[in-house]
């Protein structure tokens, strides 16, 4: 399995790199995984772009130092601070109409296993009025002696002809900053959001550094397959002479 590390110079180039990897998986039949810390940004979903308050939401994100972008998968707005980890599992598929639920279920268990390896006791589910709400979310108690039940991760999926991508986000640290930007953004979109529903790996007794979180996700996704590590530049051909 190809393990792709690194990120592109800009958010747009980074998203394009992942789309390119999905096309490559469809062409070659060779699975791949990325786990990395994306650029600081506020990623809006397609539903957000159709809301009456979308322009105000974008302005709220920009005003708090989060450049707004639109993503092609997932639901509602998600904040990336620079320590937030994204992951994408890209697998070949013969039939785009089957396997969707199985891939979601497997991804939830994989993320839980990765977090467990970091000392985080996480489980499937999310508190009410969470950011980017969905059926395939993961949460944990904030603090070893109990505390708030906070959402740490959400999972989305995109299926194309020949390949499927299961992707997600894991909040590692910067919980307070994420709460601070998502509150006015969701308010502008008129979508229910409880700032107390935001959790993080670091407040659930895990590391505050995104690097071990990304590597734990890689390990859990690769499992017993042989890993071939490549840089993003190598995988996408960036910097090669024409």
Short mmCIF file of the C-alpha atoms (twelve columns), coordinates in Angstrom:
data_MODEL
# 
_entry.id   MODEL 
# 
loop_
_atom_site.group_PDB 
_atom_site.id 
_atom_site.type_symbol 
_atom_site.label_atom_id 
_atom_site.label_alt_id 
_atom_site.label_comp_id 
_atom_site.label_asym_id 
_atom_site.label_seq_id 
_atom_site.Cartn_x 
_atom_site.Cartn_y 
_atom_site.Cartn_z 
_atom_site.pdbx_PDB_model_num 
ATOM 1   C CA . UNK A 1   0.000   0.000  0.000   1 
ATOM 2   C CA . UNK A 2   1.344   3.421  -0.940  1 
ATOM 3   C CA . UNK A 3   1.784   5.732  2.050   1 
ATOM 4   C CA . UNK A 4   1.873   9.331  0.855   1 
ATOM 5   C CA . UNK A 5   3.394   11.938 3.167   1 
ATOM 6   C CA . UNK A 6   3.568   15.713 3.021   1 
ATOM 7   C CA . UNK A 7   1.319   18.460 1.701   1 
ATOM 8   C CA . UNK A 8   1.216   20.726 -1.331  1 
ATOM 9   C CA . UNK A 9   2.174   24.429 -1.119  1 
ATOM 10  C CA . UNK A 10  -1.417  25.758 -1.045  1 
ATOM 11  C CA . UNK A 11  -4.821  24.468 0.093   1 
ATOM 12  C CA . UNK A 12  -6.077  24.352 -3.510  1 
ATOM 13  C CA . UNK A 13  -3.015  22.418 -4.690  1 
ATOM 14  C CA . UNK A 14  -3.329  20.084 -1.725  1 
ATOM 15  C CA . UNK A 15  -6.940  19.194 -2.556  1 
ATOM 16  C CA . UNK A 16  -6.004  18.748 -6.202  1 
ATOM 17  C CA . UNK A 17  -3.209  16.361 -5.170  1 
ATOM 18  C CA . UNK A 18  -5.671  14.135 -3.334  1 
ATOM 19  C CA . UNK A 19  -8.039  14.154 -6.311  1 
ATOM 20  C CA . UNK A 20  -5.126  13.155 -8.506  1 
ATOM 21  C CA . UNK A 21  -4.229  10.283 -6.192  1 
ATOM 22  C CA . UNK A 22  -7.820  9.030  -6.378  1 
ATOM 23  C CA . UNK A 23  -7.598  8.990  -10.171 1 
ATOM 24  C CA . UNK A 24  -4.283  7.117  -9.975  1 
ATOM 25  C CA . UNK A 25  -5.763  4.467  -7.698  1 
ATOM 26  C CA . UNK A 26  -8.609  3.957  -10.163 1 
ATOM 27  C CA . UNK A 27  -6.111  3.566  -13.011 1 
ATOM 28  C CA . UNK A 28  -3.550  1.318  -11.297 1 
ATOM 29  C CA . UNK A 29  -5.648  -0.599 -8.763  1 
ATOM 30  C CA . UNK A 30  -3.019  0.101  -6.093  1 
ATOM 31  C CA . UNK A 31  -4.424  1.419  -2.767  1 
ATOM 32  C CA . UNK A 32  -2.951  4.462  -1.059  1 
ATOM 33  C CA . UNK A 33  -3.266  6.430  2.158   1 
ATOM 34  C CA . UNK A 34  -2.533  10.028 3.167   1 
ATOM 35  C CA . UNK A 35  -2.472  11.325 6.751   1 
ATOM 36  C CA . UNK A 36  -1.261  14.895 7.160   1 
ATOM 37  C CA . UNK A 37  -1.872  18.296 8.728   1 
ATOM 38  C CA . UNK A 38  -3.528  20.534 6.090   1 
ATOM 39  C CA . UNK A 39  -3.005  24.265 5.836   1 
ATOM 40  C CA . UNK A 40  -4.944  26.539 8.171   1 
ATOM 41  C CA . UNK A 41  -8.392  26.961 6.631   1 
ATOM 42  C CA . UNK A 42  -12.148 26.774 7.153   1 
ATOM 43  C CA . UNK A 43  -13.517 24.105 4.808   1 
ATOM 44  C CA . UNK A 44  -17.186 24.509 3.897   1 
ATOM 45  C CA . UNK A 45  -19.341 21.715 2.525   1 
ATOM 46  C CA . UNK A 46  -21.655 21.934 -0.463  1 
ATOM 47  C CA . UNK A 47  -24.717 22.337 1.752   1 
ATOM 48  C CA . UNK A 48  -23.111 25.365 3.404   1 
ATOM 49  C CA . UNK A 49  -22.636 27.073 0.035   1 
ATOM 50  C CA . UNK A 50  -26.398 26.952 -0.526  1 
ATOM 51  C CA . UNK A 51  -27.295 28.671 2.751   1 
ATOM 52  C CA . UNK A 52  -28.476 32.282 2.789   1 
ATOM 53  C CA . UNK A 53  -25.787 33.207 5.315   1 
ATOM 54  C CA . UNK A 54  -22.892 31.644 3.417   1 
ATOM 55  C CA . UNK A 55  -21.185 34.944 2.552   1 
ATOM 56  C CA . UNK A 56  -21.411 36.053 6.186   1 
ATOM 57  C CA . UNK A 57  -20.014 32.707 7.288   1 
ATOM 58  C CA . UNK A 58  -17.040 33.091 4.951   1 
ATOM 59  C CA . UNK A 59  -16.444 36.591 6.267   1 
ATOM 60  C CA . UNK A 60  -16.573 35.316 9.857   1 
ATOM 61  C CA . UNK A 61  -13.936 32.691 9.046   1 
ATOM 62  C CA . UNK A 62  -11.681 35.153 7.232   1 
ATOM 63  C CA . UNK A 63  -11.980 37.679 10.030  1 
ATOM 64  C CA . UNK A 64  -10.620 35.120 12.488  1 
ATOM 65  C CA . UNK A 65  -7.673  34.135 10.334  1 
ATOM 66  C CA . UNK A 66  -9.168  31.054 8.648   1 
ATOM 67  C CA . UNK A 67  -9.152  31.320 4.829   1 
ATOM 68  C CA . UNK A 68  -12.464 29.886 3.568   1 
ATOM 69  C CA . UNK A 69  -12.448 27.060 1.019   1 
ATOM 70  C CA . UNK A 70  -15.052 24.663 -0.369  1 
ATOM 71  C CA . UNK A 71  -14.575 20.907 -0.343  1 
ATOM 72  C CA . UNK A 72  -16.169 18.261 -2.544  1 
ATOM 73  C CA . UNK A 73  -16.934 15.709 0.190   1 
ATOM 74  C CA . UNK A 74  -18.350 15.834 3.676   1 
ATOM 75  C CA . UNK A 75  -21.113 17.823 5.295   1 
ATOM 76  C CA . UNK A 76  -20.845 21.042 7.263   1 
ATOM 77  C CA . UNK A 77  -17.974 23.415 8.008   1 
ATOM 78  C CA . UNK A 78  -14.742 22.110 9.548   1 
ATOM 79  C CA . UNK A 79  -11.812 24.174 10.859  1 
ATOM 80  C CA . UNK A 80  -8.185  23.212 10.291  1 
ATOM 81  C CA . UNK A 81  -5.733  25.056 12.508  1 
ATOM 82  C CA . UNK A 82  -2.460  23.568 11.298  1 
ATOM 83  C CA . UNK A 83  -2.459  20.889 13.995  1 
ATOM 84  C CA . UNK A 84  -5.682  19.288 12.735  1 
ATOM 85  C CA . UNK A 85  -5.009  15.991 10.966  1 
ATOM 86  C CA . UNK A 86  -6.763  14.876 7.800   1 
ATOM 87  C CA . UNK A 87  -6.618  11.360 6.410   1 
ATOM 88  C CA . UNK A 88  -7.688  9.732  3.167   1 
ATOM 89  C CA . UNK A 89  -7.851  6.020  2.387   1 
ATOM 90  C CA . UNK A 90  -8.002  5.420  -1.359  1 
ATOM 91  C CA . UNK A 91  -8.986  1.957  -2.565  1 
ATOM 92  C CA . UNK A 92  -9.851  0.518  -5.972  1 
ATOM 93  C CA . UNK A 93  -13.439 -0.637 -6.415  1 
ATOM 94  C CA . UNK A 94  -15.236 -2.510 -9.175  1 
ATOM 95  C CA . UNK A 95  -18.726 -1.267 -8.327  1 
ATOM 96  C CA . UNK A 96  -19.398 2.261  -7.108  1 
ATOM 97  C CA . UNK A 97  -22.877 1.243  -5.933  1 
ATOM 98  C CA . UNK A 98  -21.766 -1.287 -3.293  1 
ATOM 99  C CA . UNK A 99  -19.588 -1.338 -0.212  1 
ATOM 100 C CA . UNK A 100 -20.307 2.196  0.975   1 
ATOM 101 C CA . UNK A 101 -21.630 1.260  4.408   1 
ATOM 102 C CA . UNK A 102 -18.914 -1.354 4.942   1 
ATOM 103 C CA . UNK A 103 -16.207 1.194  4.180   1 
ATOM 104 C CA . UNK A 104 -17.729 3.658  6.628   1 
ATOM 105 C CA . UNK A 105 -17.970 1.058  9.386   1 
ATOM 106 C CA . UNK A 106 -14.405 -0.109 8.827   1 
ATOM 107 C CA . UNK A 107 -13.109 3.462  8.874   1 
ATOM 108 C CA . UNK A 108 -14.761 4.173  12.228  1 
ATOM 109 C CA . UNK A 109 -13.128 1.114  13.793  1 
ATOM 110 C CA . UNK A 110 -9.783  1.968  12.228  1 
ATOM 111 C CA . UNK A 111 -9.778  5.507  13.621  1 
ATOM 112 C CA . UNK A 112 -10.805 4.226  17.055  1 
ATOM 113 C CA . UNK A 113 -7.931  1.710  16.941  1 
ATOM 114 C CA . UNK A 114 -5.480  4.448  15.968  1 
ATOM 115 C CA . UNK A 115 -6.630  6.682  18.817  1 
ATOM 116 C CA . UNK A 116 -6.467  3.758  21.250  1 
ATOM 117 C CA . UNK A 117 -2.802  3.261  20.321  1 
ATOM 118 C CA . UNK A 118 -2.242  6.866  21.434  1 
ATOM 119 C CA . UNK A 119 -3.932  6.355  24.803  1 
ATOM 120 C CA . UNK A 120 -7.267  7.913  23.822  1 
ATOM 121 C CA . UNK A 121 -10.393 6.011  24.880  1 
ATOM 122 C CA . UNK A 122 -12.664 6.967  21.990  1 
ATOM 123 C CA . UNK A 123 -15.957 5.552  20.777  1 
ATOM 124 C CA . UNK A 124 -18.411 6.008  17.954  1 
ATOM 125 C CA . UNK A 125 -20.891 8.853  18.366  1 
ATOM 126 C CA . UNK A 126 -21.060 12.582 18.929  1 
ATOM 127 C CA . UNK A 127 -22.717 15.047 21.323  1 
ATOM 128 C CA . UNK A 128 -25.811 16.988 20.196  1 
ATOM 129 C CA . UNK A 129 -25.202 19.985 17.920  1 
ATOM 130 C CA . UNK A 130 -21.675 18.931 16.961  1 
ATOM 131 C CA . UNK A 131 -19.669 20.450 14.118  1 
ATOM 132 C CA . UNK A 132 -20.195 18.657 10.787  1 
ATOM 133 C CA . UNK A 133 -22.734 16.227 12.312  1 
ATOM 134 C CA . UNK A 134 -22.954 12.716 10.918  1 
ATOM 135 C CA . UNK A 135 -23.563 9.054  11.655  1 
ATOM 136 C CA . UNK A 136 -19.869 8.179  11.427  1 
ATOM 137 C CA . UNK A 137 -18.363 10.386 14.105  1 
ATOM 138 C CA . UNK A 138 -15.972 9.596  16.946  1 
ATOM 139 C CA . UNK A 139 -15.861 11.186 20.377  1 
ATOM 140 C CA . UNK A 140 -14.112 10.848 23.728  1 
ATOM 141 C CA . UNK A 141 -14.254 12.187 27.266  1 
ATOM 142 C CA . UNK A 142 -12.049 15.227 27.766  1 
ATOM 143 C CA . UNK A 143 -9.789  14.253 30.649  1 
ATOM 144 C CA . UNK A 144 -8.855  10.959 32.279  1 
ATOM 145 C CA . UNK A 145 -11.320 11.515 35.128  1 
ATOM 146 C CA . UNK A 146 -14.365 12.033 32.957  1 
ATOM 147 C CA . UNK A 147 -15.586 15.366 31.717  1 
ATOM 148 C CA . UNK A 148 -17.282 16.612 28.598  1 
ATOM 149 C CA . UNK A 149 -17.964 14.174 25.781  1 
ATOM 150 C CA . UNK A 150 -16.370 15.886 22.779  1 
ATOM 151 C CA . UNK A 151 -16.284 15.071 19.090  1 
ATOM 152 C CA . UNK A 152 -12.764 14.286 17.872  1 
ATOM 153 C CA . UNK A 153 -13.306 13.011 14.348  1 
ATOM 154 C CA . UNK A 154 -15.737 12.779 11.460  1 
ATOM 155 C CA . UNK A 155 -15.652 10.627 8.348   1 
ATOM 156 C CA . UNK A 156 -16.841 11.206 4.772   1 
ATOM 157 C CA . UNK A 157 -16.699 9.214  1.552   1 
ATOM 158 C CA . UNK A 158 -16.398 9.852  -2.159  1 
ATOM 159 C CA . UNK A 159 -16.799 7.149  -4.807  1 
ATOM 160 C CA . UNK A 160 -15.778 7.536  -8.447  1 
ATOM 161 C CA . UNK A 161 -15.501 5.127  -11.359 1 
ATOM 162 C CA . UNK A 162 -12.882 2.628  -10.216 1 
ATOM 163 C CA . UNK A 163 -11.993 4.007  -6.786  1 
ATOM 164 C CA . UNK A 164 -13.368 5.016  -3.398  1 
ATOM 165 C CA . UNK A 165 -11.943 7.528  -0.961  1 
ATOM 166 C CA . UNK A 166 -12.829 7.410  2.724   1 
ATOM 167 C CA . UNK A 167 -11.562 10.584 4.327   1 
ATOM 168 C CA . UNK A 168 -11.823 12.297 7.658   1 
ATOM 169 C CA . UNK A 169 -10.581 14.878 10.092  1 
ATOM 170 C CA . UNK A 170 -9.154  14.420 13.590  1 
ATOM 171 C CA . UNK A 171 -8.931  17.386 15.968  1 
ATOM 172 C CA . UNK A 172 -5.583  17.060 17.706  1 
ATOM 173 C CA . UNK A 173 -5.271  20.344 19.622  1 
ATOM 174 C CA . UNK A 174 -6.401  24.013 19.423  1 
ATOM 175 C CA . UNK A 175 -9.849  23.094 20.687  1 
ATOM 176 C CA . UNK A 176 -10.595 26.589 22.001  1 
ATOM 177 C CA . UNK A 177 -9.591  28.210 18.714  1 
ATOM 178 C CA . UNK A 178 -11.810 25.831 16.760  1 
ATOM 179 C CA . UNK A 179 -14.741 26.597 19.029  1 
ATOM 180 C CA . UNK A 180 -14.137 30.328 18.618  1 
ATOM 181 C CA . UNK A 181 -14.252 30.274 14.823  1 
ATOM 182 C CA . UNK A 182 -17.010 27.684 14.351  1 
ATOM 183 C CA . UNK A 183 -19.466 29.504 16.634  1 
ATOM 184 C CA . UNK A 184 -19.932 32.586 14.410  1 
ATOM 185 C CA . UNK A 185 -19.648 30.491 11.238  1 
ATOM 186 C CA . UNK A 186 -22.463 28.124 12.229  1 
ATOM 187 C CA . UNK A 187 -24.484 31.051 13.557  1 
ATOM 188 C CA . UNK A 188 -24.248 32.750 10.159  1 
ATOM 189 C CA . UNK A 189 -25.323 29.519 8.457   1 
ATOM 190 C CA . UNK A 190 -28.214 29.172 10.938  1 
ATOM 191 C CA . UNK A 191 -27.070 25.645 11.808  1 
ATOM 192 C CA . UNK A 192 -27.234 24.454 15.451  1 
ATOM 193 C CA . UNK A 193 -23.805 24.237 17.069  1 
ATOM 194 C CA . UNK A 194 -22.716 23.773 20.673  1 
ATOM 195 C CA . UNK A 195 -19.105 24.911 21.242  1 
ATOM 196 C CA . UNK A 196 -18.877 22.515 24.202  1 
ATOM 197 C CA . UNK A 197 -19.314 19.593 21.789  1 
ATOM 198 C CA . UNK A 198 -15.796 20.083 20.367  1 
ATOM 199 C CA . UNK A 199 -13.206 17.676 21.709  1 
ATOM 200 C CA . UNK A 200 -9.569  17.020 20.879  1 
ATOM 201 C CA . UNK A 201 -6.974  14.280 21.110  1 
ATOM 202 C CA . UNK A 202 -4.878  16.343 23.520  1 
ATOM 203 C CA . UNK A 203 -7.725  16.936 25.988  1 
ATOM 204 C CA . UNK A 204 -8.559  13.210 25.869  1 
ATOM 205 C CA . UNK A 205 -5.089  12.329 27.203  1 
ATOM 206 C CA . UNK A 206 -3.450  11.939 23.804  1 
ATOM 207 C CA . UNK A 207 -0.621  13.914 22.171  1 
ATOM 208 C CA . UNK A 208 -0.934  17.547 21.100  1 
ATOM 209 C CA . UNK A 209 1.497   16.998 18.206  1 
ATOM 210 C CA . UNK A 210 -0.149  16.071 14.860  1 
ATOM 211 C CA . UNK A 211 2.791   13.914 13.738  1 
ATOM 212 C CA . UNK A 212 2.171   10.877 16.005  1 
ATOM 213 C CA . UNK A 213 -1.551  11.096 15.265  1 
ATOM 214 C CA . UNK A 214 -0.923  10.985 11.517  1 
ATOM 215 C CA . UNK A 215 1.485   8.059  11.871  1 
ATOM 216 C CA . UNK A 216 -0.968  6.141  14.087  1 
ATOM 217 C CA . UNK A 217 -3.687  6.592  11.459  1 
ATOM 218 C CA . UNK A 218 -1.307  5.376  8.755   1 
ATOM 219 C CA . UNK A 219 -0.396  2.287  10.756  1 
ATOM 220 C CA . UNK A 220 -4.023  1.423  11.500  1 
ATOM 221 C CA . UNK A 221 -5.070  1.852  7.864   1 
ATOM 222 C CA . UNK A 222 -2.132  -0.092 6.412   1 
ATOM 223 C CA . UNK A 223 -2.614  -2.862 9.008   1 
ATOM 224 C CA . UNK A 224 -0.833  -6.003 7.811   1 
ATOM 225 C CA . UNK A 225 -0.218  -4.795 4.254   1 
ATOM 226 C CA . UNK A 226 3.249   -3.834 3.046   1 
ATOM 227 C CA . UNK A 227 3.754   -0.067 3.179   1 
ATOM 228 C CA . UNK A 228 5.702   1.814  0.515   1 
ATOM 229 C CA . UNK A 229 6.362   5.357  1.746   1 
ATOM 230 C CA . UNK A 230 6.509   8.200  -0.787  1 
ATOM 231 C CA . UNK A 231 6.552   11.965 -0.539  1 
ATOM 232 C CA . UNK A 232 3.595   13.818 -2.048  1 
ATOM 233 C CA . UNK A 233 5.942   15.303 -4.654  1 
ATOM 234 C CA . UNK A 234 7.088   11.818 -5.664  1 
ATOM 235 C CA . UNK A 235 3.534   10.518 -5.805  1 
ATOM 236 C CA . UNK A 236 2.179   13.379 -7.903  1 
ATOM 237 C CA . UNK A 237 5.250   14.097 -10.017 1 
ATOM 238 C CA . UNK A 238 5.534   17.657 -8.672  1 
ATOM 239 C CA . UNK A 239 8.768   19.330 -9.646  1 
ATOM 240 C CA . UNK A 240 9.572   16.953 -12.505 1 
ATOM 241 C CA . UNK A 241 10.913  18.483 -15.668 1 
ATOM 242 C CA . UNK A 242 8.686   18.345 -18.737 1 
# 
